[in-house]
Amino acid sequence: MATDKRQFTLRLNDEVFEKIKLIASKNKRSLTMHIEYVIEQHIAEYEKENGTIQEGPQ
């Protein structure tokens, strides 16, 4: 299955990993999809407070 999503390595300590995994399961999401959801929510909150983030070199 082709995707336009970038891959990267994320290192988490065991406690954080297990907690995220549990929350993802309770929300019927895969671990990966839950992490993506949490990041998207954080970006939305940030942009609500600070304005739209402009893509490109800073």
N, C-alpha and C positions, 0 to 999 in steps of 0.2 A: 504494500500500500504506500503510495507516494504521499509525501507531506511537505508543506512549506515551512514546517517548524524547525528551528535550530536545535541541535542537541548540545548539551554541555554537562559537565560533571558537577554534582552538588554533594558536598560532604556534610553530613549531619551527625551529631553524637547520637548514641543509641536511644537515649531517653526522648529526644525531640523526634527522631524518626518514628518510634513506636507510638507516640502521641498523635502525630500527624496521620499515621496509618489508621489509627483507631477513629479519628474524626472523619477521615475520608470514607471509611467503611460505613459509619453511621449516616453519612450523607449520600451513600450509594454512588461514590465516585472512586475511581482508581487513585492510588497515591499520586501519580503524576498529574492527573486532571485536577485533583484537589490543590496541589501546590500551584498549578497554573491559575486556578480560580482565586486563591488567596492573593497571589501577586497582582492579578487584574483588579481585585477589589482595592488593594493598597494603592495602586496607580490611580484609580478613580477617585479615591479619597484625597490623595495628594493633589491631583489636578483640580478638584473642587476647591481646595484651600489656596492653591498657588497658581492656578491657570494651567492651560494646556502645555504639556511638555513638547518642545519642538525637537523633531528628529534631526540627526546630523551632527557634525562636529561641534563641540562646545567651546 
